[in-house]
Amino acid sequence: MSFIQSFGAAEVVTGSCHLVSLESGYRIMVDCGMFQGKVEERNFEPFDFDPASVDILLITHAHLDHVGRIPLLVKNGFRGKIVTLKSTMDLAEVVLLDSAHLMEEEYRTRYKKAQRRGEEKSVKEPLYTVEDVEDVLNMPVEYLYYDQEVEIIDNVAVTFRNAGHILDSAIIEIELKNEHKHLVFSGDLGNQNDLVMTNPKDIKDADILYIESTYGDRNHKSIRESEKEFKSVVIDTLLNRGNVLIPSFAIERTQEILCILKKMYDTKELPECKIFLDSPMAIRATNLYNAYHQELSKCCNDFFKRDGTVFDFPYLKYTLKAEDSKKINDESGCIIIAGSGMCNGGRILHHFKHRLWNHENSVLFVGYQAEGTLGRRIVDGEKWVKIYHEEIKIKAKIYTINGFSAHADQNELINWMKNYKRLNRIFLIHGEKSKQEIFRKAIAKKIKKDVHIVKQKEKIYI
Ligand code: ZN
């Protein structure tokens, strides 16, 4: 009998990895992502399946928690075929190379420190290297388009549908023709009325639905409300001669922020200023968003039609090189968008060092700040922080805007399920257990369906 097992994103948010083992002997994997945050040690555990036995790897989208362990999969014997969208693979290249660079750098720093103590043997090797990522990029890949049904192996067809979450993110439908079963993996579902993405596509039919539940326990503040708050902080700070620092995630949030700023420029709401996009990864991601603009929202496509580019406008500058980034220190009246999103590394730290102590400046948090990160400590009101061995007093104004999200909230997830004509069994993945319990009850109440929360390695028979 065919079955599905989850080797990640089961009762946790990260590490997405689901393996469909068919009676015919074929094995199809959906995503192979990295564990992040509290569960990141799990990345170092060996896979609970033989990577060499996997025939096909389907990728829903290029976030690290969906693609981050692919280099390990290949390193450990996966020789099958990757099936995904072209832009997903392009974005995965940016994400995986960045991840490998960071891990190699961290390893070198730790190794040097341990060497001084004579303990270099105790330093854990990086999970994977740039070379391992290059091996992934040399794997055979079959590229699909949205809504194109393709038979990937005998009697198994897949269709990728727009999930509206980040650039070319997909809901994946798998048709098992021999078994007359239709499986749907939601991937991560985007929210409605996103500035950059289009709405997730409705699906009509599923024997089995594996649905993400990141925000299954709550509803977001409206995106328009958040946009308004964002604008007022930017305008007030600039008019008071301050600078705005925006720690931002490279994929999606950065492009959303650029879109809002460009709209403000268009409507003459934005005071004259210089905007620096100071993150090499965000610049690469923005270039890909621009190149694949057809997949984006109407607003983005209108920009492209008018300007020949989605995001560029006169105030915006990209600072790819480190020396250009350093020159920003001499600028005033500017908006600086830099990574990392949670401030635990990256160029935002330099800007914090130069500007956090000044009460005229503002720091605008537009994304989730996990516990233990510098971003979270600042949001929680710490008055002093240590950056590059220097104690900095925080006098800048701190703002947090929570309404931007690349994920559907509870109402949106439930409404998306309501649109099915036939939906037999629902399985929750990609969420914290306590939040999944709340989501399960909400589904039972609003759409009267039984729901199962998938456990790690549990076999779900098809
Ligand atoms: Zn995602």
Residues whose N, C-alpha, C, O or C-beta is under 5 A from the ligand:
A	BS01	ZN	H63 D188
